[in-house]
């Protein structure tokens, strides 16, 4: 049986805390508002992209043990702990949610937490 979607706290504990709990290899430490401040200003979409695709010493988290919605929840959990005001990502239609979040409407897709951040991401800015 497929497991239900995990909470942001559960994903943080299982995956993110390895570096973010102690603030090692350049990771902003969980709960450190000063370290997270500039990152919060970049916005949720930029933070989620960094988590999914990887940035600096942090490898890509996308495609691993957690899906993009779960990773988005971990981003919300970490950033809201230091004053972020990001909403909990919606549960994709048809997904089981073990974290207790409300399910999304049927029109929502599994990429909903990332909606908007990928637009133009792979487009070249060079003249052809």
Secondary structure by P-SEA (a helix, b strand, c coil): cccccccaaaaaaacccccccccccccccccccccaaaaaaacaaaaaaaaacccccccccccccccaaaaaaaaaaaaaaacccccccccccccccccccccccccccccccccccccccccccccc
